[in-house]
Amino acid sequence: MARPLNILFLASEAEPFAKTGGLADVAGALPLTIKSMGHEIRLMMPRYGTINERRQKLHEMIRLKEIPVPVGPKSHPANVKSSFLATNHLKVQAYFLDNVHLFGRAGLYVHPDTKKDYPDNDERFIFYCRGVLEVLKQMGWQPDIIHCNEWQTGLVPAYLKTLYRDDPFYKHTKTVFTIHNMAYQGIFPKASFAKTGLPAELFTPKGLEHFGQVNFLKAGLQFADALTTVSVKYAEEIGSSEELGAGLQDVVAARKRDLTGILNGIDYDVWNPAVDELIPVKYDPKTLDLKAENKRALQERVGLPLAEGRPLIGIISRLAEQKGFDLLEKILPELMARDLQLVVLGTGQKEYHTMLEKAAKKYHDRLAVRLTFDDELAHWIEAGSDMFLMPSRYEPCGLNQMYSLKYGTVPVVRATGGLDDTIEDVHPARGTGTGFKFERYDARELMDALQRALDAYGNPALWRKIMKNGMSRDYSWEASAKQYVQLYRGLTKK
């Protein structure tokens, strides 16, 4: 029987400690699932000023205090605090790399008032990457695998292949680097390179240099032993498309053999209408008629007329062009001419706030807009909508379409990234499929997909079959975790 692996999971954010996006959901769930498979996995992340030490039960690690971490010519002291990721029956040790000067702030990456990146983000995450490796040696815990996520961890593989190459402590340690979104790369001026302490020959196109700047994501792409991204389709897209590869498509293509698409999972303890404590009425495939009660409750809550036979489309999203709101703006008059309702929840670009607010006044009996973040309302929208719309320009994985399937809320999506991997296009004659897809990023194609969905909704027997098809799909973390462990095993045998 193969021995359990020692795995260090690195992420710059993790639920429930700190979150700006989907990375935190992954970092809060995947380690627990891997732990349940019998492996020793630990999490290490920065200790931000936003983390409430008492609420999150952080403890000082006395023997891990004032560890010097080089950043350029200076040295910053690192302290380590600890807590746990926990479920009712599982615990994963979580470490927090602490330096008040660098991380004791009100935001993670961006100043909350100016909405601009902190100007010293280069130093902050150089300290994090180098600090992780220094702290591990002081702890004496040797990982078989260091699993790095996003640009904030990209220097770790580069350090292991250069400055720590001959360090016996890391002789058998391999690295996995996961790309969650190629659009975020950690790009800094040339002067930032000297702060890394890496050999000068790495500031070339084969190293960290990218159009005269330092690119932390590129460091991970170039030096990790294995690469992963969050869906099979996105793995293809980032190596072949200039837009989706965000300028690094050639680097990805050159490492095609080392890149694996592994779909993110979702937490069915949280997103499951049979157990969801936030929705008005729980239901499952056997009690599907109860979904209608959630629809009525949602209509009342957002001020739409009670109209059970009228299809209700939900959107929960960041309001940005990437998410397809430019397409939605083009088709909105035509869509609102149909006998349907639309509810939108989210925040984002000012232009889309303005557009949606104006439209909500014009179509007050058909369109409800909530420009905020509201977790409870998000659950109500998943449970109460008939359809869920995600017309994204690109979507590395996407989670809401998978939540929607579980809630019997039929997705209408663009066939990109994880949306294409998780949604099977409906074939009405056969009664197969889980949602409606369109290929080209085009307003007309989006409207055609919506019309196909509306036509299917007009056939109650077919619609119920589509709902049940989706509810039967399993996108829990177990399948993803098995793929990661298989990848780790392959690396440790090399």
Buried (B, 14 or more C-beta within 10 A) or exposed (E): EEEEBBBBBBBBBBBEBBBEBBBBBBBBBBBBBBBBBEBBBBBBBBBBBBBEBEEBEBEEBEEBEEBEBBBBEEEBBBBBBBBBBEBEEEEBBBBBBBBEEBBBBEBBBBEEEEEEBBEBBBBBBBBBBBBBBBBBBBBEBBBBBBBBBBBBBBBBBBBBBBBBEEEEEBEEBBBBBBBBBBEBBBBBEEEBBEBBBBEEEBBEEEBBBBEEBBBBBBBBBBBBBBBBBBBBBBBBBBBEBEBBBBBBBEBBEBBEEBBBBBBBBBBBEBBBBEEBEEBBBBBBBEEBEBBBBBBBBBBEBBEBEEBEEBBBBBBBBBBBBBBBBBBBBBBBEEBBEBEBBBBBBBBBBEBBBEBBEEBBEEBEEBBBBBBEEEEEBBBBBBBBBBBBBBBBBBBBBBBBBBBBBBBBBBBBBBBBBBBBBBBBBBEBEEBEBBBBBBEEBBBEBBBEBBBBBBEBBEEEEBBBBBBBBBBEBEBBBEEBBBBBBEBBEEBBEE
